[in-house]
Amino acid sequence: MTLRFVQLAARDPEPLRREPYDRWLTLDGDPTLLFFRDKGGYLLRFLDVADFAIDLAGRIVACTPAPGITDEMVADLYFNQVIPLIMGHDGELVIHASAAAAEGAAIALVGSTGRGKSTLAGAFAQAGYPFLTDDGLILDLVGEGYVVRPRRPILRLRADSETALLALPEAARSAAGEFAKCRIAASAEIPFQIDPVPLSAIYILREPAGREDVAIAPLSPAAALSELIGHSFMLDVEDRPRVRAHFNRLAELAVRADCHTLDYPRRYEALPSVIDAIISHARSRGTDL
């Protein structure tokens, strides 16, 4: 996919007198991203962070950050949110998920922002299983199964996860609310998977229930589809032909992929045992692990 990215000078966002046709919400129900139609294209407003104007005909994305927003923050939004939305619009299958490669196959971790998928990807990498993506899982249907494409060799972790999990020097971080994370580049200690690998299984992170053990439960194709719809990238929810094609791609994924729910102790010291439990479960399913 070829796009031209332009970053404009920072300024306060202009008031918009029209209603968005879609919005993304935090787990608390607060809006973080508003979708508008604009001059034959689209305007994505990440509240208090940046506007991204998308010209699909010209394949140009122009970003106007808010004052005080760093270039790193802009890059994270562009690569992890804007590009996956455009890829989904173009007909590719992209899911809100992190992923790690274990024994030549991908374990996908699907969940809303704040559910712990990046922390789990970091824990996998720290245990010697390279991460494939921090967010924006790209799946290509090859034969009877799926292949996962690697993305950026960067993990974004909240400050507490970065400190407790990786024990690295304090990283620069902005005060941009929902999107404030530390950026951790791949290294020998946090390896990155550079080659595509087949998908082993999808684990959908449940809302924490205060468990002290790891709970993994299978999902029927119908239940998996319901979950995947809520964690996919869709630029225009009012474009009926694209919505139909998008639904069909997700339905095929729900049928073909091994999908499960996952809950686990939300304690950093428990992460090694959580990783072991996920690996053991994937092996027991007779997947590619």
Secondary structure, DSSP 8 states (H G I E B T S, - for coil): ---EEEE----------S--SEEEE-TTS-EEEEEEEETTEEEEEETTTEEEEEETTTTEEEEEE-TT--HHHHHHHIIIIIHHHHHHHTT-EEESEEEEEETTEEEEEE--TTSSHHHHHHHHHHTT--EEESS-EEEEEETTEEEEE---SEEEE-HHHIIIII----------GGG--EEEE--SSS-B--S-EEEEEEEEE------SS-EEEE--HHHHHHHHHTTB--S-TT-HHHHHHHHHHHHHHHHHS-EEEEE----GGGHHHHHHHHHHHHHHTT---
